Amino acid sequence: MQSRFLTVVSLLGFSIVAFLTSADPLSAQQIFGRIFGTVTDATGGAVPNAKVTITDQNKGTTSDVTTNESGNYEKGQLIPGTYSVSVEAAGFNKASTKDITVQVDNAARVDTTLQAGNVSETVEVTAAAPTLQADRADVQTTFSSKQLIDLPSLGRNAQAY
């Protein structure tokens, strides 16, 4: 009787350990994107302590970040969508960039060059450069819903199509 009890406890313990070690907590999917960049002046020098306002163009929500001593900024945890970035600093014209696309688990780089002048003047950039993912080496593919429906899967014959 006691050996049967030890066998059951051993199997239960082994099952729990196998379950806990089989879970991979680091492979969770990312659901957010981010925007980062560098703010410089007309000579290429960094602009520290510039206020960067990131606005979701569809929802109207805003987030403010400040550039560091190297003129760099970053805002993560952004819901995928279309954003605009406005930058202002003392002694410079305000600059803004619109139609920045943020995608899941992807980073959009928005570098801004500020021109010396009055803060009440705004320089607006209307064409954004395509997103280049220079900080990561992964490859991304986006599938349409039709492509996903047409994919072969278990239970369906891949040769039937």
C-alpha positions in Angstrom: 0.0 0.0 0.0 2.8 2.4 0.9 4.7 1.6 -2.3 1.6 2.4 -4.4 1.3 5.7 -2.6 4.9 6.5 -3.2 4.5 5.7 -6.9 1.5 8.0 -7.2 3.3 10.8 -5.4 6.4 10.3 -7.6 4.3 10.4 -10.8 2.4 13.5 -9.6 5.7 15.2 -8.7 7.3 14.3 -12.0 4.2 15.6 -13.9 4.3 18.9 -12.1 8.0 19.4 -12.7 7.6 18.4 -16.4 4.7 20.9 -16.8 6.5 23.8 -15.1 9.7 23.2 -17.1 8.0 22.8 -20.5 6.4 26.3 -20.3 8.5 29.0 -22.0 7.7 32.3 -20.4 10.0 34.2 -22.7 8.2 33.4 -25.9 5.1 35.5 -25.3 3.9 37.5 -28.2 4.4 41.2 -28.3 1.3 43.3 -28.9 2.9 46.8 -28.8 5.3 48.8 -31.0 7.6 51.7 -30.2 8.9 55.0 -31.7 12.4 56.1 -31.2 14.8 58.6 -32.7 17.3 61.4 -32.3 16.7 65.2 -32.2 19.5 67.4 -33.6 20.0 71.0 -34.5 20.8 72.3 -38.0 24.6 71.6 -37.4 24.0 68.0 -36.4 24.5 68.6 -32.7 22.2 66.8 -30.2 19.4 68.7 -28.6 19.0 67.6 -25.0 15.8 68.1 -23.0 13.6 68.6 -26.0 9.9 67.8 -25.4 8.7 65.0 -27.8 4.9 64.6 -28.1 3.7 61.4 -29.7 0.0 61.4 -30.7 -2.2 58.6 -31.9 -3.8 60.1 -34.9 -6.9 57.9 -34.7 -7.6 58.1 -31.0 -6.1 61.5 -30.2 -4.2 60.2 -27.2 -0.8 61.8 -26.5 2.4 60.7 -24.7 5.3 63.0 -23.8 8.9 62.0 -23.5 12.1 64.1 -23.2 15.3 63.6 -25.1 18.4 62.6 -23.1 21.8 64.4 -23.2 22.6 62.7 -26.6 19.3 63.9 -28.1 17.8 60.4 -28.1 14.2 59.5 -27.1 12.1 56.4 -27.0 8.5 55.6 -26.3 7.4 51.9 -26.1 4.1 50.3 -25.3 2.4 51.9 -28.2 -0.7 50.3 -29.6 -0.3 49.6 -33.4 -1.7 52.5 -35.5 -0.8 55.8 -37.1 1.0 58.4 -35.0 2.5 61.9 -35.3 5.5 63.1 -33.5 6.0 66.8 -32.5 9.3 68.1 -31.1 9.9 71.4 -29.4 12.8 72.9 -27.5 13.7 76.4 -26.3 15.2 78.5 -29.1 14.0 76.2 -31.9 11.0 76.1 -34.2 8.6 73.3 -33.4 8.8 70.4 -35.9 6.2 67.7 -36.5 6.1 64.5 -38.5 2.8 62.8 -39.4 1.6 59.4 -40.6 4.1 57.2 -38.8 3.0 53.6 -38.9 3.6 51.6 -35.7 3.3 47.9 -36.0 3.3 45.0 -33.5 6.7 44.1 -32.2 8.3 46.7 -34.4 10.1 50.0 -34.0 9.6 53.2 -36.1 12.5 55.5 -36.2 11.7 59.2 -36.4 14.8 61.5 -36.4 14.1 65.2 -36.3 16.3 68.2 -37.1 15.2 71.4 -35.4 15.8 74.8 -37.0 16.8 77.8 -34.8 13.9 80.3 -34.4 10.8 81.0 -32.4 8.9 78.2 -30.7 5.6 79.6 -32.1 6.7 78.7 -35.6 6.1 75.1 -36.7 8.0 73.1 -39.4 5.8 70.3 -40.7 7.2 67.2 -42.5 4.6 65.6 -44.6 6.4 62.7 -46.1 7.8 60.1 -43.7 10.7 57.9 -44.7 9.9 54.1 -44.9 10.5 52.3 -41.6 14.0 50.7 -41.6 14.6 48.3 -38.7 18.3 48.9 -38.3 18.4 47.9 -34.6 17.1 44.3 -35.1 17.8 41.5 -37.5 14.5 39.6 -37.4 12.3 39.3 -40.5 8.6 40.2 -40.4 5.8 39.0 -42.7 2.2 40.2 -42.4 -0.5 37.8 -43.7 -4.0 38.8 -44.8 -7.0 37.0 -43.3 -7.6 35.3 -46.6 -4.1 33.9 -46.6 -4.5 32.6 -43.1 -7.8 30.9 -44.0 -6.3 29.3 -47.0 -3.3 27.9 -45.1 -3.2 24.1 -44.8 -3.5 22.9 -41.2 -4.0 19.7 -39.3 -7.2 18.0 -40.3 -7.2 19.5 -43.8 -5.5 18.0 -46.8 -2.8 20.4 -48.1 -3.1 18.8 -51.6 -6.8 19.4 -51.9 -6.3 23.1 -53.0 
